[in-house]
Amino acid sequence: MLTTTKRLTKIEQLATLIELETLERYKKEGITYFGHEKHCQTSVKIGNKYTKIDINTSGKLMIDNEGNIFGIKSYGVINKAHYFGTLDTINQYYWGDYKPIKKEVI
């Protein structure tokens, strides 16, 4: 189990990675309207059991206190069927799409 400080640092790294990869995807798709960067901004909300990562005003992911990353069913409701690794494996996924995509290992 990660210490609280290390966990929060890794969550902040994940939020930054989501933001950067989403901006990269927007650029590839030609989405460049004025203010499009705002729609890629992430925020972290810490709770008792889960930490939420939101993108713009929508929920994106939830991370439990052990560092497991999950998708959501609706805002604040974890979806355990959508498991996306742990905070130690964030570099194994592409986070810029609607759902994280596991990268191919070559």
C-alpha positions as protocol buffer text, in pm:
chain_id: "A"
residue {
  index: 1
  type: MET
  ca { x: 0 y: 0 z: 0 }
}
residue {
  index: 2
  type: LEU
  ca { x: 130 y: 344 z: -95 }
}
residue {
  index: 3
  type: THR
  ca { x: 176 y: 620 z: 158 }
}
residue {
  index: 4
  type: THR
  ca { x: -72 y: 903 z: 125 }
}
residue {
  index: 5
  type: THR
  ca { x: 188 y: 1146 z: -11 }
}
residue {
  index: 6
  type: LYS
  ca { x: 318 y: 903 z: -276 }
}
residue {
  index: 7
  type: ARG
  ca { x: -38 y: 808 z: -374 }
}
residue {
  index: 8
  type: LEU
  ca { x: -139 y: 1172 z: -420 }
}
residue {
  index: 9
  type: THR
  ca { x: 175 y: 1245 z: -622 }
}
residue {
  index: 10
  type: LYS
  ca { x: 100 y: 951 z: -854 }
}
residue {
  index: 11
  type: ILE
  ca { x: -265 y: 1060 z: -884 }
}
residue {
  index: 12
  type: GLU
  ca { x: -149 y: 1410 z: -981 }
}
residue {
  index: 13
  type: GLN
  ca { x: 87 y: 1255 z: -1239 }
}
residue {
  index: 14
  type: LEU
  ca { x: -204 y: 1053 z: -1379 }
}
residue {
  index: 15
  type: ALA
  ca { x: -424 y: 1363 z: -1399 }
}
residue {
  index: 16
  type: THR
  ca { x: -150 y: 1548 z: -1586 }
}
residue {
  index: 17
  type: LEU
  ca { x: -100 y: 1253 z: -1821 }
}
residue {
  index: 18
  type: ILE
  ca { x: -474 y: 1241 z: -1895 }
}
residue {
  index: 19
  type: GLU
  ca { x: -476 y: 1613 z: -1973 }
}
residue {
  index: 20
  type: LEU
  ca { x: -170 y: 1599 z: -2201 }
}
residue {
  index: 21
  type: GLU
  ca { x: -281 y: 1289 z: -2391 }
}
residue {
  index: 22
  type: THR
  ca { x: -632 y: 1427 z: -2438 }
}
residue {
  index: 23
  type: LEU
  ca { x: -488 y: 1750 z: -2581 }
}
residue {
  index: 24
  type: GLU
  ca { x: -268 y: 1539 z: -2808 }
}
residue {
  index: 25
  type: ARG
  ca { x: -572 y: 1344 z: -2931 }
}
residue {
  index: 26
  type: TYR
  ca { x: -766 y: 1666 z: -2992 }
}
residue {
  index: 27
  type: LYS
  ca { x: -476 y: 1799 z: -3201 }
}
residue {
  index: 28
  type: LYS
  ca { x: -460 y: 1477 z: -3408 }
}
residue {
  index: 29
  type: GLU
  ca { x: -836 y: 1491 z: -3468 }
}
residue {
  index: 30
  type: GLY
  ca { x: -820 y: 1857 z: -3571 }
}
residue {
  index: 31
  type: ILE
  ca { x: -1015 y: 1986 z: -3272 }
}
residue {
  index: 32
  type: THR
  ca { x: -875 y: 2336 z: -3234 }
}
residue {
  index: 33
  type: TYR
  ca { x: -1170 y: 2567 z: -3162 }
}
residue {
  index: 34
  type: PHE
  ca { x: -1114 y: 2860 z: -2928 }
}
residue {
  index: 35
  type: GLY
  ca { x: -1104 y: 2737 z: -2568 }
}
residue {
  index: 36
  type: HIS
  ca { x: -1074 y: 2367 z: -2648 }
}
residue {
  index: 37
  type: GLU
  ca { x: -796 y: 2339 z: -2389 }
}
residue {
  index: 38
  type: LYS
  ca { x: -1052 y: 2401 z: -2115 }
}
residue {
  index: 39
  type: HIS
  ca { x: -1229 y: 2078 z: -2208 }
}
residue {
  index: 40
  type: CYS
  ca { x: -910 y: 1883 z: -2136 }
}
residue {
  index: 41
  type: GLN
  ca { x: -842 y: 2025 z: -1789 }
}
residue {
  index: 42
  type: THR
  ca { x: -842 y: 1771 z: -1510 }
}
residue {
  index: 43
  type: SER
  ca { x: -917 y: 1809 z: -1143 }
}
residue {
  index: 44
  type: VAL
  ca { x: -861 y: 1575 z: -850 }
}
residue {
  index: 45
  type: LYS
  ca { x: -1120 y: 1536 z: -575 }
}
residue {
  index: 46
  type: ILE
  ca { x: -1013 y: 1340 z: -267 }
}
residue {
  index: 47
  type: GLY
  ca { x: -1272 y: 1137 z: -77 }
}
residue {
  index: 48
  type: ASN
  ca { x: -1268 y: 894 z: 214 }
}
residue {
  index: 49
  type: LYS
  ca { x: -1270 y: 573 z: 6 }
}
residue {
  index: 50
  type: TYR
  ca { x: -1197 y: 697 z: -346 }
}
residue {
  index: 51
  type: THR
  ca { x: -1019 y: 979 z: -521 }
}
residue {
  index: 52
  type: LYS
  ca { x: -1193 y: 1107 z: -833 }
}
residue {
  index: 53
  type: ILE
  ca { x: -1026 y: 1243 z: -1144 }
}
residue {
  index: 54
  type: ASP
  ca { x: -1258 y: 1464 z: -1346 }
}
residue {
  index: 55
  type: ILE
  ca { x: -1197 y: 1600 z: -1693 }
}
residue {
  index: 56
  type: ASN
  ca { x: -1362 y: 1939 z: -1740 }
}
residue {
  index: 57
  type: THR
  ca { x: -1693 y: 1890 z: -1555 }
}
residue {
  index: 58
  type: SER
  ca { x: -1730 y: 1515 z: -1615 }
}
residue {
  index: 59
  type: GLY
  ca { x: -1613 y: 1222 z: -1408 }
}
residue {
  index: 60
  type: LYS
  ca { x: -1336 y: 1016 z: -1567 }
}
residue {
  index: 61
  type: LEU
  ca { x: -1184 y: 772 z: -1317 }
}
residue {
  index: 62
  type: MET
  ca { x: -1190 y: 671 z: -954 }
}
residue {
  index: 63
  type: ILE
  ca { x: -893 y: 542 z: -757 }
}
residue {
  index: 64
  type: ASP
  ca { x: -935 y: 346 z: -435 }
}
residue {
  index: 65
  type: ASN
  ca { x: -705 y: 393 z: -136 }
}
residue {
  index: 66
  type: GLU
  ca { x: -492 y: 94 z: -245 }
}
residue {
  index: 67
  type: GLY
  ca { x: -413 y: 265 z: -577 }
}
residue {
  index: 68
  type: ASN
  ca { x: -641 y: 61 z: -808 }
}
residue {
  index: 69
  type: ILE
  ca { x: -785 y: 262 z: -1098 }
}
residue {
  index: 70
  type: PHE
  ca { x: -1145 y: 210 z: -1212 }
}
residue {
  index: 71
  type: GLY
  ca { x: -1391 y: 361 z: -1454 }
}
residue {
  index: 72
  type: ILE
  ca { x: -1723 y: 495 z: -1330 }
}
residue {
  index: 73
  type: LYS
  ca { x: -2088 y: 395 z: -1382 }
}
residue {
  index: 74
  type: SER
  ca { x: -2210 y: 742 z: -1296 }
}
residue {
  index: 75
  type: TYR
  ca { x: -2054 y: 1027 z: -1106 }
}
residue {
  index: 76
  type: GLY
  ca { x: -1923 y: 896 z: -775 }
}
residue {
  index: 77
  type: VAL
  ca { x: -2016 y: 533 z: -852 }
}
residue {
  index: 78
  type: ILE
  ca { x: -1723 y: 303 z: -922 }
}
residue {
  index: 79
  type: ASN
  ca { x: -1740 y: 40 z: -1197 }
}
residue {
  index: 80
  type: LYS
  ca { x: -1526 y: -255 z: -1085 }
}
residue {
  index: 81
  type: ALA
  ca { x: -1573 y: -420 z: -1426 }
}
residue {
  index: 82
  type: HIS
  ca { x: -1366 y: -138 z: -1579 }
}
residue {
  index: 83
  type: TYR
  ca { x: -1029 y: -189 z: -1410 }
}
residue {
  index: 84
  type: PHE
  ca { x: -732 y: 4 z: -1549 }
}
residue {
  index: 85
  type: GLY
  ca { x: -436 y: -118 z: -1346 }
}
residue {
  index: 86
  type: THR
  ca { x: -278 y: 58 z: -1052 }
}
residue {
  index: 87
  type: LEU
  ca { x: -100 y: 385 z: -995 }
}
residue {
  index: 88
  type: ASP
  ca { x: 226 y: 195 z: -1054 }
}
residue {
  index: 89
  type: THR
  ca { x: 117 y: 93 z: -1406 }
}
residue {
  index: 90
  type: ILE
  ca { x: -12 y: 425 z: -1542 }
}
residue {
  index: 91
  type: ASN
  ca { x: 250 y: 431 z: -1819 }
}
residue {
  index: 92
  type: GLN
  ca { x: 109 y: 105 z: -1960 }
}
residue {
  index: 93
  type: TYR
  ca { x: -210 y: 283 z: -2074 }
}
residue {
  index: 94
  type: TYR
  ca { x: -302 y: 556 z: -2319 }
}
residue {
  index: 95
  type: TRP
  ca { x: -529 y: 794 z: -2125 }
}
residue {
  index: 96
  type: GLY
  ca { x: -625 y: 1041 z: -2399 }
}
residue {
  index: 97
  type: ASP
  ca { x: -929 y: 857 z: -2534 }
}
residue {
  index: 98
  type: TYR
  ca { x: -1275 y: 820 z: -2385 }
}
residue {
  index: 99
  type: LYS
  ca { x: -1163 y: 502 z: -2206 }
}
residue {
  index: 100
  type: PRO
  ca { x: -801 y: 419 z: -2120 }
}
residue {
  index: 101
  type: ILE
  ca { x: -642 y: 183 z: -2373 }
}
residue {
  index: 102
  type: LYS
  ca { x: -375 y: -69 z: -2278 }
}
residue {
  index: 103
  type: LYS
  ca { x: -60 y: -7 z: -2480 }
}
residue {
  index: 104
  type: GLU
  ca { x: 83 y: -294 z: -2684 }
}
residue {
  index: 105
  type: VAL
  ca { x: 406 y: -437 z: -2550 }
}
residue {
  index: 106
  type: ILE
  ca { x: 658 y: -489 z: -2829 }
}
